Amino acid sequence: MIDQDAEIDVETCEKNSSFSDFEDSADEIIYLPAIPSPDAPDEQPDKCLVSSSKLEDSNH
């Protein structure tokens, strides 16, 4: 019985925290990807190509 109460308490606390965190995080998450998004796709293919070339060189 004590365990059940503890679990319910934890879940309630977590849900409350999640909601508070979610609102704060949502704002940050919306702003963060907006900036790196344009850079990320440009850098990723480069790194992938470099990694692929190195792998091919090693195999050859």
Secondary structure, 3 states (H helix, E strand, C coil): CHHHHHHHHHHHHHHHHHHHHHHHHHHHHHHHHHCHHHHHHHHHHHHHHHHHHHHHHHHC
